[in-house]
Each structure stands twice: as structure tokens, then as C-alpha cells.
């Protein structure tokens, strides 16, 4: 009987060690998978920026959209650059929608101010002058005013 109890105890300890080893391996696998995902997103971001720099706006737009879908740490940046690419490709309304999406999903993003400046630029390029009084930031007010002066000197 004692021998059986001792054997049961050893088997229980062995099972516990095996479970701990498996949990450790699983944790390592999960960390490795997450690291690979982060590296994949960085590579996609770099590829998209390269396409943008080369003037391949539709390719850049597609890659930034894919990156935004991955919901990683660069999603807000991907949305900004997607909107920029769309604007460069002449897709003004789509660009404005992407900017609105960025501002709604990431109201505290460091890309928000850049997005607002891009929004003013896009609006002005479509003949919709920005209203300087509606801007809260002085730099954005100045940008809106400059656009007004360029498009409508009397109102500026």
C-alpha cells in the first residue's frame, strides 16, 4: 500500500512537472508568435513607406490598409499614411473618411494633429475652404487661413 502511495505521488509530481514544462513552452511559443507578428507589421510598414516614397500611392494605400486591419501598435500611423496616400492618388473623399476614422478611433493619437492638417489640405484641394475659427490649434488656424488667402483673398 505504501509503495502504491509513493508511486502515485511520484506520478503526480511527474505530471505536474510535465504540465509546467508545457506551459513554459506554450508561453515561449506565444511570445515568439507575437514577436513575429510585430516584425511582420514593421516590415509591412517599411514596405508601405517605401512605396509611398516611390510615388506608388495605390500600393502604399493597400499596404497601409492591411497594416491598419492588423490592429497593432502602428494602426494610427497606418491610418494617417493611408489617408495621405489616398489624397496623393486623388481619392479626396476616401482620404477624408480615413481621417475621420483615425480621429474617432484614436482621439489621443500623436498623429491626430497631422491628420487635421491633412484634412485642411484635402478640403482646400476640393474647393471646400477650411474655417480658421473652427480650428483649436494655432498652427491649424494659420494653415486654414493660408488656404483661404490662396483661394479667396477677399475672405482671407
C-alpha positions in Angstrom: 0.0 0.0 0.0 2.8 2.4 0.9 4.6 1.5 -2.3 1.5 2.3 -4.3 1.1 5.7 -2.5 4.7 6.5 -3.2 4.3 5.6 -6.8 1.1 7.7 -7.1 2.9 10.7 -5.5 5.8 10.3 -8.0 3.4 10.1 -10.9 1.6 13.2 -9.7 4.9 15.1 -9.3 6.0 14.0 -12.8 2.6 15.1 -14.3 2.9 18.4 -12.5 6.5 18.9 -14.0 5.2 18.0 -17.4 2.4 20.5 -17.2 4.8 23.2 -16.0 7.1 22.4 -18.9 4.3 22.5 -21.4 3.0 25.8 -20.0 6.6 27.2 -20.3 6.9 26.0 -23.9 3.4 27.4 -24.7 4.3 30.8 -23.2 7.5 30.8 -25.2 5.6 29.9 -28.4 3.1 32.7 -27.7 5.9 35.2 -27.1 7.6 34.1 -30.3 4.4 34.3 -32.3 3.8 37.8 -31.0 7.3 38.9 -31.8 7.0 37.5 -35.3 3.7 39.4 -35.7 5.3 42.6 -34.6 8.2 42.1 -37.0 5.8 41.3 -39.8 3.9 44.6 -39.1 7.1 46.6 -39.1 8.2 45.1 -42.4 4.8 45.9 -43.9 5.0 49.5 -42.6 8.5 49.8 -44.1 7.3 48.4 -47.4 4.4 50.8 -47.4 6.5 53.8 -46.7 8.9 52.8 -49.4 6.0 52.6 -51.9 4.9 56.0 -50.7 8.4 57.4 -51.2 8.5 55.9 -54.7 5.2 57.6 -55.6 3.3 54.3 -55.8 0.3 55.6 -53.9 -2.2 52.9 -54.6 0.3 50.2 -53.5 1.1 52.3 -50.4 -2.6 52.7 -49.7 -3.2 49.0 -49.9 -0.3 48.1 -47.6 -1.3 50.8 -45.0 -4.9 49.5 -45.1 -3.6 45.9 -44.5 -1.5 47.2 -41.6 -4.4 49.1 -40.1 -6.5 45.9 -40.2 -3.9 44.1 -38.1 -4.7 46.4 -35.2 -1.1 46.6 -34.0 0.7 49.4 -32.3 1.1 51.4 -35.6 -2.6 51.4 -36.5 -3.0 55.1 -36.1 0.1 55.8 -38.1 -1.1 53.4 -40.8 -4.4 55.2 -41.0 -2.7 58.6 -41.3 -0.4 57.4 -44.1 -3.3 55.6 -45.8 -5.2 58.9 -45.9 -2.1 60.7 -47.2 -1.7 58.0 -49.9 -5.4 58.3 -50.8 -5.1 62.1 -51.1 -2.0 61.8 -53.3 -3.9 59.3 -55.5 -6.7 61.8 -55.9 -9.2 60.0 -53.7 -10.1 63.0 -51.7 -13.4 61.8 -50.2 -11.9 58.5 -49.2 -9.0 60.3 -47.6 -11.4 62.5 -45.6 -13.2 59.3 -44.4 -9.9 57.7 -43.4 -9.0 60.8 -41.4 -12.4 60.8 -39.7 -11.8 57.1 -38.8 -8.4 57.9 -37.4 -9.8 60.8 -35.3 -12.7 58.7 -34.0 -10.7 55.6 -33.1 -7.6 57.3 -31.8 -8.6 60.7 -30.3 -5.4 60.9 -28.3 -3.1 59.8 -31.1 0.1 61.7 -31.8 -1.0 61.5 -35.5 -4.2 63.5 -34.8 -2.7 66.9 -35.4 -1.0 65.8 -38.6 -4.4 64.3 -39.7 -6.1 67.5 -39.0 -3.6 69.4 -41.1 -4.0 66.9 -43.9 -7.8 67.3 -43.6 -7.5 71.0 -44.1 -5.2 70.4 -47.1 -7.6 67.9 -48.6 -10.6 70.1 -48.1 -8.9 73.1 -49.7 -7.9 71.0 -52.7 -11.6 70.0 -53.2 -12.7 73.7 -53.1 -14.0 73.5 -49.6 -12.1 76.1 -47.7 -11.4 75.3 -44.1 -12.8 77.6 -41.4 -10.0 79.1 -39.4 -12.3 79.9 -36.5 -13.2 76.2 -36.2 -9.6 75.2 -35.5 -8.5 74.9 -31.9 -4.8 74.8 -32.6 -2.9 77.9 -33.7 -0.9 76.1 -36.4 -4.0 74.7 -37.9 -5.7 78.1 -37.8 -2.7 79.5 -39.7 -2.8 76.7 -42.2 -6.5 77.2 -42.8 -6.0 81.0 -43.1 -3.2 80.5 -45.6 -5.5 78.3 -47.7 -8.3 80.9 -47.5 -5.9 83.6 -48.7 -4.7 81.5 -51.6 -8.2 80.5 -52.6 -10.3 83.5 -51.6 -8.2 86.6 -50.9 -11.3 88.7 -50.1 -12.5 86.4 -47.4 -8.9 85.8 -46.1 
